[in-house]
């Protein structure tokens, strides 16, 4: 069974390639972003970029 079946793969909206990595994040932080709905990973990335001053 292919869990990716039917999902459209797209490039990142800003055209910058993204890197897959393993990162340990507190469950409460993950729950907070997931509660905001689809696109939560992009919003988490935006929050990290802002915190880093990028």
C-alpha positions in Angstrom: 0.0 0.0 0.0 1.5 3.3 -1.1 0.7 6.0 1.5 1.8 8.7 -0.9 -0.7 7.6 -3.6 -2.9 10.5 -4.7 -0.7 13.2 -3.1 0.7 15.9 -5.4 4.4 16.6 -4.8 5.4 20.2 -5.2 8.5 22.3 -4.9 8.9 24.5 -2.0 7.0 27.8 -2.7 10.2 29.9 -2.4 12.1 27.7 -4.8 14.8 26.9 -2.2 15.4 23.1 -1.9 14.7 21.6 1.5 16.7 19.0 3.3 15.1 16.0 5.1 16.5 15.5 8.7 15.7 14.0 12.0 15.0 16.5 14.7 13.7 16.0 18.3 11.0 18.5 19.1 8.8 18.7 22.2 5.4 17.0 21.7 3.6 20.2 22.8 5.3 22.2 20.0 4.4 19.6 17.4 0.8 19.5 18.7 0.6 23.3 18.5 1.7 23.4 14.9 -0.4 20.4 13.8 -3.5 22.0 15.3 -3.2 24.8 12.8 -4.0 22.4 10.0 -2.4 21.4 6.7 0.8 23.2 6.0 2.0 23.0 9.6 5.5 21.9 8.7 5.9 25.0 6.4 4.7 27.2 9.3 7.1 25.6 11.7 9.9 26.2 9.2 8.8 29.9 8.9 8.9 30.2 12.7 12.4 28.7 12.9 13.6 31.0 10.1 12.2 34.0 12.0 13.8 32.8 15.3 17.1 32.5 13.5 16.8 36.0 12.0 16.6 34.8 8.4 
